[in-house]
Amino acid sequence: MMSIRKPYLSGHFAPVVDEITGYDLAVRGTLPPELNGRYIRNGHNPRPGDVPGHWFRGSGMLHGIRLREGRAEWYRNRWVRTPAPAGAPLVREDGTADPTASIAGTHIVEHGGRLLALQEGNLPFEVTRELHTVGPYDFAGRLTTGMTAHPKRDPVTGELHFFGCSPFPPYLTYYVASAPGRITRAEVIPGAGPSFMHDFGLTEHHVVWLDLPVVFNPAERSGIPYRWSDSYAPRIGVLPRTGPAAVTWFDVRAGALLHVENAYQDARGRIVLEGPRFDRSSWESSWKWWVGAPGHPDTPLIGAVRHRWILDPVSGVSGEEELDELVTDFPTIDARRLGRPHRFGYAIAFPGGGLHEHAIVKYDGATGERRIAGLGPDRMPGEAVFVPAEDGTAEDDGYLLTMVGDLSGHASELLVLDARDITAAPLAVVRLPRRVPAGMHGSWFPDHT
C-alpha cells in the first residue's frame, strides 16, 4: 500500500519491473537518415519491493533507442548494476562511505570514449553502448569525491569540467579532464558551504558556483538530507578558469536552482547565468511531491520559472530578473553554444503559469518570442535533447529528441521534432515496445564518437 501512496511510484512514474529488448520498432513519419546513433535516457526505477523515501533515490535505469539510416533498430532498458541497487548507503569495514555505492540514476554522458552513468554523491559508473554495466570509474584514481550529474564539456577545447560536493569539508572540489579523459586539475574551492549544488555554470573564461539556501540538514530523513534554510546567505561564486582558486562571491536573493540553461559573458564582460529558479514556497511544494509527503501537489514541479542573474566581476554588483512566468525545468540548448551567448533555449513546461498541460517550450533570446508545443492532454514529455542537423547553418537547425508518455502509464514514444518549428507535427514518432516511466536526463550519442 505504501508504494501506491508515493506519487513517484504510480501512473507515468511507476517503475517497470523487468528488462526487455525490442527490435525493428514501428515508426510514424520519417526518421531523418542522418540520425545514426543512440538516444539514451537515465532515470530512477526502484526494483520490485523497494520503496525509496525520495524520488531521486530509486535505482538507476537506462532506456536506449538505436537509430540508423532511417530505422529504429532497437529499444532496450537495463538497470545500472551498482553495489547500491536500492539506493541504500553502503559503508566500508572501516566505517567510511563507499564511493561506489551509487544509484547512478540521474544522467548519462560520454567523455574520453566512455559512457558514464551519473549520480552526484558517488563515483560514475561506466556502461557500454548496449547498456551493460562495466563498473565504477575514478579517472585512474584521480577522482577522489563524487561527481556531479551535470558535467560541462567545453565545445572548443573538448575539456570536461565538473565538481564533487559534500555536506562535510571540503565542501566543493573542482575538476577538469582533458579531451582524452585524464584529470588535469583537482582543486578544493575555498569559501563554499554545505549547500545542495546539483549543477553549475561554465563560460569561456569562468566557472560559476551556486551556493544557495538548500543546505545539509541531518534532520531530513527522506534519503536526501537537505532542507531550505532562511538563515543561510545565498551566493553565486565566479572563478576564473585559469589561475589560482580565487572566487568572487556575489550576494543574491534567496532562491534555488536545480538546472542551469547556460552561462556566458556579455559584451560588457559581465557573467550571465540563466535557468529555472525556485523560491522557498515552490521548492518546498515540489519537495513534498519528491518525498511523497502528505498534501503534496499533483505535479512534481511547482513554481520554477526562467530567471537571469547578471554578475559584474569588476564592480562586484549583481542583478537578477524573471524572464518568463511559465513553470519550466530540464532546460537545454545546442551544446555547441555552451559557455557562449546562445539564442535558443528549450525546456519542459509543467502545468502552471497559465498553462494547463505539459508541453515543450522554445525561447528565442533575440526576439523574445516563446513558442509552446502542446502534446495533448495527459501526456508528459521528458527532457528535449537538441541534435544539430548535419548541414545546418542556423543555431536551431536540428532536431529535438524527447520521450513522451501517458500520465496514466500505458504507452510511450520517442518524438523527433524539427527544432526550427517545434509546433509543427513531429518528423517521426517511434512507438516503444513498453511504457517508459518519467525519468531524468539523457544524451544523444552519434555513431562517429
N, C-alpha and C positions, 0 to 999 in steps of 0.2 A: 504493500500500500504506500510505503514511503516514496517509492520511485514515481508513483503516479502524481504525488503532490509536488514534485520538483518540476518546475516549468522547463528546465533544460533536459528533462528526460521524457518528454511527451511530445506528441504531434510531430512537427517537422524537425524537432530537436532530439527526438528519441534515438538512442543508439541502435545500430544494426548489430546483429548477434553473430555474424559469421563473415568469412572472406570468400569472395567469388571472383571468377574471371568470365567475361563475356566477349565474344568475337563478332566482327562484321556488324557493327551497330547500325541501326536504321537512322537515316539522315533525311530530314525535310529541307528543301532548298539545296544550295550548292556550297560545299566547303571550299574556300579558296585553296587552290592546289599548292600555293607557296607555304601553307601552314604544315610543315613537316617537323614533327616533334611530339613532345608530351606536355600536356597540361596536368599538373599535379597539385592537389589541394590538401592541406592538412587540417585537422580538427580534432576535437575531443570526443571520444567514443568509448565510454566506460564498458568494460567487459561484463558479460551477464553476471548479475548478482552484486556488482559494485555500485554503490550509491555515494559518489563524492559529495563533499559538502559545498563545493563551488563548481560552477560551470567550467572554469579554467583548469580543474583538477582531473578531468576524465582522461583516460589513456589516449595517446595519440594514434590516429588512424589516417592513412594516406589513401586518397582516391585519385586514380590516374586514368587518363584517356590518351590513347596513341592515335595521332592523326598523320596520314601520309597520302600524298598525291590525290587529295580529294575524297579520301575514305576515312572512316573512323574504325581503325583496325581492332582495337580492344579497349575494354574498361576493366580495371581491377581495383580492389581495395585490400589493404593489408595494414594490420596493426604494426606500429614500430615496436620491435621487441627489445624492451629495456628491463633492467632489474626492478623497475617500479611500475608494473603494468596497471596497478590501481591508483597510481599517483601517491602512494604512501611513502613518506620519507624513510630512507634506509640509512643506517648508521654502521660504520665500521666497528671492528672489535675494540679499537682504541677510543671509541666514543665520538670520533669526528664524523662529519657528514660525508656521505658517499657522493662524489660529484657525478657519478654515472647514474644516480637514482632519478633519472629524468622520465617525464611522461612524453616528452618530445612531440607535443601536440599543437603547437602554435603556428609554425611556419615551415617552409622548406625552400632552400636556396642552393645555388651552385657556386662553388669557388674552387679554383685550382684543380678542376676536373672532378671534384667530389660533390655529391648531393648530400646536404646536411639538413636533417630534421631538427628543429629548434624548439626549446622551451627555456626561458631565460635563467632559471635558477640553477641549471646544471650544464654539463658538457653537451655539445651537439652529438647527434647520432648519425653516422654515415649510412646511407641506403643506396641501393642500385637503381638504375632506371626502370627495372621491373618491380621495384618497391620492396625488395628483400633487404632486411636489416644486416648491415656489416658489423656495426658496433660503435662504441663511443669513440670520439675523435678529439684529440687535445693538441693538434698542431705540433706534433713531435715533442710534446711535453712543455711547450711554451705557453699554453693556455692553462692558467692555474686558478681560474674562477669559473663561474657560469658564463654563458654567452647570451647576449640579448637576442631575442627572436627577430629583431629588425636591424640587421647589419646593413651598411650602405656601401655599395660599390661605386667608386668614382668612375664616371663614364669615360674620362680621358686617360687617367693613369692605370686603371684596372685594379687599383688597390681596394681592399676591403677594410672598412672602418667599423669597429664595433666596441662594445664595452661589456664588462661584468659588474653587476651591482650586488650589494649585500646589505642586510639590515644591521650588520656589525662592521666595525672598522676593519680594513679600509673599505669605505662605502662604495667607492667607484674606481674602477681600473679601466683605462683606455688602451685599446689595441689597434694596430694597423698590420694587415697581412699583405704582402706583395701579391702581384697578379698570379704568380705560380703557386701561392698558398703558404709562404713562410712568414711567420710573425716577425716584423722588423721593429716594432715599438710596443712596449708594455709599460705603462706608467700610471701610478696612482694619481688621481686628480684631487688636489688639495681643496678643502673648503666644502666638499659635497657632504650631504647628510643622508639619513636613512629613509629617503623618500622612495615611492613606488615609481621607478623610472623604467617605463616599458619601451620607450622609443626616444630618439634624439634627432638632432638636425645636423646636416653636413653641407657646408657651402664650399666654394672653390678654395677658400683660404681659412675657413674656421670650422670648429666643431661647436655645436650648440647643445648645452645640457639643460635638462628640465628638473629642477629641484623644487617640486610643487607640494601642496599640503596634504597629499595622501601619504601617510608615513607609517613606519613599522609600529605595530601595536600588538603585543603578545596576548591581549585580551580577546582579539578576534580569532574565533575558533573554526572558521569555515575551511581552513587549509591555505588561505591566502592572508597572512597576518598583517594586514594594513587597514587603516581607517583614516578618514578625513580628520584633520586637526586644525581648529581655528587658531591655535597658538603657534603654529609653525609658519615662519615667514616665507612666503613663496618667492622664488627667484628663478631667473634664467641665466645661465652662465655661457660666456663666449670664450673659447680657447683657440688661439692661433694654431693652425695645423703644423707649423714648423716652429722650432724654438722650445724653450722650457715650458713646463706646465703652469703657466700663469693665466688664471681665469679671471675675467672681468664679470662680476655678478651684477645683475640688474634686478631691482625690486619690481614686482608686477602684482596685479590684482590677484586675489585668491581664485584659483581655477585648476582644473585637472585636464590632462591631455594624454590620451592613450596612443594616438597615432598622428604622426607628422605627415602632412601633404608634401611639403618641400620647404627648404631653407635656401636663401641666396642673398647676395649683396646687391643693393640697388645702385643707381647711378651716382648717388651721393656717398657710397661706401658704407651705408647702414646695413645691418643684418635684418633680414625679413624672414619671419617664421610663420607658417600657416598650417592650420589643422583644426579639427573639431574640438571645441572647448566645452568642458562641463563646469557648471557652478556647483556649489555644495548640494543643493536640492536635487539636481539632475543626477549627480554622481551617486548620492545615497539611494535615490529611487531605482536607478539602474542596478546598483549593488544588491538591492533586495531581490531583483529577478535573478541575478547571477548566483545567489546563495539559496534561492527558494524560500525567502523569509515571508512570514505572514504579511498580507497586504501588498504583495509585490504587484507591479503593473503587468499589463498583458503583453508587453513587448520588451525585449532585452535591452533596449536603449532608449533613454528618455533625455531630452533636452540638450544634447550635444550639438552645437551649432558652429559653422565655419567662422574662424577667427584669425586675426592677423596681429602679430607682435612686431614692432619695429624698434631695434636696439642700435643706438649710436655709440660705437666704441670711443669716439673722440670726445663727445660731450658727456657721456655716461648717462644720457637721458633715454628713457624708454617710453613707448606709446603703444596703444593697442586699440583694436576696433573690431566690432562684429561685422561680418561680411554678408551673412545670409541668415534667415530665420528658419530654414529647413533643418530638421533633425537628421544629421548625417554622421557616418563614420566609415571606416575602411577606405580612406582616400587613396587614390593612385594617380600617377602621372606617367608620361613617357619617360622611362628610366634614363634615356639619353639626355634628359634635361635635369637630372638630379643634381642639386647644388648650384644650379644656374637659373636665371629667371625663366619661368615657364608661362605659357599662355593658357593651356588647357589643363583642367583637373577633373577627375571623375570620383564619384563617391556613391555609397549606398544610402538611400533615403529611407527613413523609418516613419511610420505614422506620427503626425505632429507637425506643428508649424504651418497648419493649413492643408497638410497632405493627409489623406485618409487611407493610403495603402503603401506598401513597399514599392520602391522604384529605383532606377539608376538615374543619377543626375550628372550633367556635364556643365562645367563652368568655363566661361570664356573671359580670361582676365583682361583682354584688350577691349572688348565691347561691353563687358559687364553682363552679358546675356547668360541666362540659365535655361537649360533645356532638360526636361524630365521625360524619361521613358518609363511609362507605367507598363506593368507586365500582366495586369489583370488582378481582380480581387483574389485574396487568399493565396497569392504566390509571392515567394520571397527570393530575391537574388542573393548570391554571395558576392564577395569582393570581385570587382571587374578589373581584370588584368589587361593592360594595353600591350599589344604586339604590333610593332611597326610594319607597314607594308614594304615589300621588297624593293619597289621602285618609288616609294613615297618621297615627296618633297616638303609638304607642309607638316607641321608638328602633329596634327591629328590624322594624317594619312596612315591608317592602320585599322586594327580590329580590337574589340573588347571581348574577352572570354569570361563567361560567368556561369556558374552552376545555379540553376533555379529549381526550387522545389515547392510543392504544395504544402501550405501550412497544416493541412490535415494529415500530412505524412504518407501520401500514397504514391507519388511519382516524382521523378527528377529528370532534368535535361541539361545539356550543355548548350548555351546560346553563343553564337558568333555574331556580333553586331558590327556594323560599319561605324567606326569611331567618329567619322565626319558628320554623320546624322544618326544619332542613337535612337531617334523617334521613328525611324523607318522600320519596316519589318525586318526581322533577323535575316542575315545572309544564309545562315544554316542553323538548324536545330538538331542536335544529336540526342536521340532518345536513349537513356541509360537503362541498363537491364535491372536496376534496382533503385529503390529510394536512397538518396544520399542525404544524410542529416545536415542541417545547417552547420557550417564549420567556421574556420578562422581564415588563414591566409594561404595563398598558393602562388605558383610561378609557372611561366611557360619556358620549357627547355627545348630550344630548337636542336635539330639533329647535328648541326655543324659545330656545336660547342661541346 
